[in-house]
Each structure stands twice: as C-alpha cells, then as structure tokens.
C-alpha cells in the first residue's frame, strides 16, 4: 500500500498536479482535421491545448493555460512580435486587481509571468503567447487572456513560427 501511495504521489509531482505532463514535456504530433493552413496556430481554450498545424492531417499539440472566467476571448490575430526574456508591464486590469504589483518586472526575474519568451498578438498588444515561471498553471483557466506555455514549449514554438503567423483562438 505504501508503495502505491508513493507511486501516485510521484506521478502527481511529474504531472504538476494538473493531469498534464511536466515542464519537461514536448509537443505531441497528433492527427488533425480542420480548414487551417499549415503554419497556423490554433488555440482551443476548452481543451487547454495549442495546435501548430503542420499539414492537412497533422499538428503539433502543446498543453497551455488560458483565460480564466470573464477573461477569455476568441477570434483571430497574428504574431506581432517575438521577444526573449521580455520585461513585463501589467495591463490595467491586472494592476486594478493587484495594485501592489510593480509597474514593470524585468525580464528573467522569477516574478515575471512571461517566462523565457513571449510572442505578442496583433490587436493592441494586450495578449501574448508566452512561457511561465509557474508551470503548475498549465492546463488550467488562469490568465487574463494570454496563452501560457511551459518554458520548454514556448521555446520550441518560438523557433518554429515567425512574425505574421496566423493565430486562431476558439472555445472548441
């Protein structure tokens, strides 16, 4: 019995208590059917998954954290900018909810929620696909609308896409 408890506990640690593989996870190549051009990023918020479309039958699938209740959005955008170890200035709604948060948090700081990289989305710069220093949030409804990824995964996606890459966010 003790071994079983230890095994379950070890599995929970490995999976980050969220049922999603740890920060060491890599994207899965999966079958994918849809009307998206290769290179398109599709975020399915209800699944808490991001898909990078490879061709008409396959996609790379990554686990993500998405907008919490009242902060989710759907629509289309494109990658507007790509940044390594970005500084972060909290948007007004984050500042309103957390008035003691610094006006700017330096890139590389453990307090910076952007992780190792960020890709801003068109439409005013309010949202980004970015890493996180809080891997336990992946697979959950946690953000103010940004798409959070494990740092290893954002690093992988960052290398695969360029400015101008289309992004579709859907609830499906």
ChimeraX attribute file (.defattr): number of C-alpha atoms within 10 A of each C-alpha:
attribute: neighborCount
match mode: 1-to-1
recipient: residues
	/A:1	6
	/A:2	7
	/A:3	8
	/A:4	9
	/A:5	10
	/A:6	11
	/A:7	12
	/A:8	12
	/A:9	13
	/A:10	12
	/A:11	15
	/A:12	16
	/A:13	15
	/A:14	17
	/A:15	18
	/A:16	18
	/A:17	15
	/A:18	16
	/A:19	13
	/A:20	18
	/A:21	19
	/A:22	20
	/A:23	19
	/A:24	11
	/A:25	16
	/A:26	16
	/A:27	17
	/A:28	12
	/A:29	15
	/A:30	14
	/A:31	14
	/A:32	18
	/A:33	12
	/A:34	10
	/A:35	8
	/A:36	17
	/A:37	13
	/A:38	15
	/A:39	18
	/A:40	20
	/A:41	27
	/A:42	20
	/A:43	26
	/A:44	18
	/A:45	24
	/A:46	13
	/A:47	16
	/A:48	21
	/A:49	19
	/A:50	27
	/A:51	24
	/A:52	25
	/A:53	25
	/A:54	19
	/A:55	16
	/A:56	14
	/A:57	12
	/A:58	17
	/A:59	24
	/A:60	18
	/A:61	22
	/A:62	24
	/A:63	26
	/A:64	29
	/A:65	29
	/A:66	31
	/A:67	19
	/A:68	16
	/A:69	12
	/A:70	8
	/A:71	14
	/A:72	19
	/A:73	18
	/A:74	13
	/A:75	10
	/A:76	15
	/A:77	18
	/A:78	19
	/A:79	21
	/A:80	18
	/A:81	15
	/A:82	19
	/A:83	15
	/A:84	16
	/A:85	16
	/A:86	21
	/A:87	19
	/A:88	19
	/A:89	15
	/A:90	18
	/A:91	13
	/A:92	11
	/A:93	11
	/A:94	13
	/A:95	14
	/A:96	11
	/A:97	9
	/A:98	11
	/A:99	11
	/A:100	8
	/A:101	14
	/A:102	13
	/A:103	11
	/A:104	11
	/A:105	18
	/A:106	15
	/A:107	19
	/A:108	17
	/A:109	16
	/A:110	13
	/A:111	16
	/A:112	22
	/A:113	21
	/A:114	31
	/A:115	29
	/A:116	22
	/A:117	27
	/A:118	29
	/A:119	27
	/A:120	22
	/A:121	24
	/A:122	18
	/A:123	12
	/A:124	8
	/A:125	12
	/A:126	14
	/A:127	19
	/A:128	21
	/A:129	26
	/A:130	30
	/A:131	28
	/A:132	27
	/A:133	19
	/A:134	18
	/A:135	20
	/A:136	18
	/A:137	20
	/A:138	28
	/A:139	25
	/A:140	20
	/A:141	21
	/A:142	18
	/A:143	18
	/A:144	19
	/A:145	21
	/A:146	23
	/A:147	29
	/A:148	34
	/A:149	32
	/A:150	29
	/A:151	23
	/A:152	19
	/A:153	23
	/A:154	23
	/A:155	18
	/A:156	13
	/A:157	21
	/A:158	19
	/A:159	10
	/A:160	10
	/A:161	17
	/A:162	16
	/A:163	14
	/A:164	14
	/A:165	14
	/A:166	21
	/A:167	22
	/A:168	17
	/A:169	18
	/A:170	16
	/A:171	13
	/A:172	9
